[in-house]
């Protein structure tokens, strides 16, 4: 990773394909709320070595909210709003060991 200040970078898909419903999208499953909760939990835990961001389509929307952690290339699928604690705990483990 080029920036030594970040040990892990979590990208959560917040893609919104619109209301037509032809294909599911993470935004309609609560992805923005999940991202906000994970960011808040990481901040509360003082995790300075992580970054939590929105991502465009990760092409896994049929499998719930999707996310990927870099540089570990660790995929998390079938997520939902209640997955925030799990993701924050994983980020903490990556930072603190």
PyMOL commands that set and color helices and strands:
alter all, ss='L'
color gray80, all
select helices_A, chain A and resi 26-29+31-44+61-63+81-96
alter helices_A, ss='H'
color red, helices_A
select strands_A, chain A and resi 8-13+50-55+65-70+74-79
alter strands_A, ss='S'
color yellow, strands_A
deselect
rebuild
show_as cartoon
